[in-house]
Amino acid sequence: MRRSVFRVLTAVVFAALPLLSARAETPAPADLLQGVSWQYSRDGGKTFSDQPGEIGPKDAVLARAEFDSSDVPSPAWLELSHELPGSVQAAFQLNSQALKGPLEGMNYRTIPALDAGMLRKGRNVLEATLKAAKAKTPPPATVRASLRLMLPEHLRFQTAPVLGCVGADYFTVSCRTNLPAKVTIGHIRTSGAKVGMLSVDGESFGLIHRFRVKVNGADSYDYQLTAAAGNAARASASGRVVVPSPGKPLRFVALGDNRTNVKDWAQVASAARAAGGALTIHVGDMVTAGRNDWEWDEHFFAPAAELFAAAPLFPVIGNHEQNAPLYDAFFAVPEGIAETRSWAQQVGDVLLIGIDGRSDWSADSANARWLEAQLAGTKAKFIFLVSHYPAWTSSRHGGLDAEGKLKELATRQGQEVILPLLRKYRATAMIVGHDHGYERSEPPGGVSHIITGGAGAPLRDKTKDAEKQNPHSKVYAAKLHYCVFDVRDDRCEMKVFAPDGQLLDQRAWEARK
Ligand SMILES: [Fe+2]
């Protein structure tokens, strides 16, 4: 189902092409709007002025720019970028045709890969209907925009290769290109012997590319992506993926809630990369507003590009992802419940279960039945359940009402449904985020509860009701951090570090019996 959200924008015939490495020599794409003056109408296009004024709560301002175009080469695409503030909603039209982003439901500052066939030879009209997103703060309605003519030579990887879920016999990798392209993946054994191009599933035309590569027989694989459009080709950075298998030592990292403070996230991601985990668990809240397309590259992927190219990402969705279509289109997660974002997979000697903690986790729900089936059916030595939402917390999301009951449903269902199931099947720990910092709790029953929400979001102290909210708290640190888990034989050891190397906590568990 998720693969259907890939938008195939165009099909281009490709041949074997030399890689163009000297991007610095490529001329910048021409801006068709250079030197144009925008005109503004407040009466539906009857009269125009060069004074935009302000947009009030009920106004719609029509902005218009005219420009000339000559013959357009083929293949070519248009890329519209604007610098309107988030308080303005803008709908653009070129020669009366709506300019839409590739994924419905996402907000774009740059709309890539528009059909250049919309351009006319001679006079062209670009219009923008501007509305105030919120009534309270009427913004100035000036338009600053560019409309660039993109040729194959402007092809680039917009989002660096991001490794997704991995298992004993496969790995996954995703990327985004700025132009519709055919992307292929080359993978070789670490020994240097070529494995070849067989058994690669995934969409390969368009802007978002996701591959599942079946592998067999080696512990690690080098990989590199190649994108081709028209007469141009590009190679991505290369990376190495380690394929975990049962019985072998496994190191993985858990972190989350990196949103908002990008420099902090870069620091934590760099330290986590240096820890050398074979995979990364992310507990959600990767961006501040998941529907804003630009946040994903600027705030999440780019600052942690090296981590994502080396350590396969096992994410769960947080509230700040806003159910963004890009989340589903981009991330490769293990099989789970149809139509939900929950998944489960054994990695080495560990069963990892990731859940969408905002869906229905009442006791008789389909989700709870699915979770019990995963727990009952495993012989894994260790079980970790990953969710965005904590069950026990000394911070904001454990707030109690006047009667002492938990205010938030996800927290309540964590305590009343999810943790009891984990106890019943002797799971190791629940790993969550949502509250910003680190907290380890040890509620009765032997299942540890770890909040790792300290990868960049504003850090929070305990609430004044902390002891009442969470009597099981053992360690609390309102600090940037990441958690490193080492599984070896019948023991799993966790160490929690600040990015400067300070050890914040440690804990070890014995294998399930
Ligand atoms: Fe959150």
Boltz pocket constraint, residues with backbone or C-beta under 6 A from the ligand:
constraints:
  - pocket:
      binder: B
      contacts: [[A, 285], [A, 318], [A, 319], [A, 320], [A, 388], [A, 433], [A, 434], [A, 435]]
      max_distance: 6.0
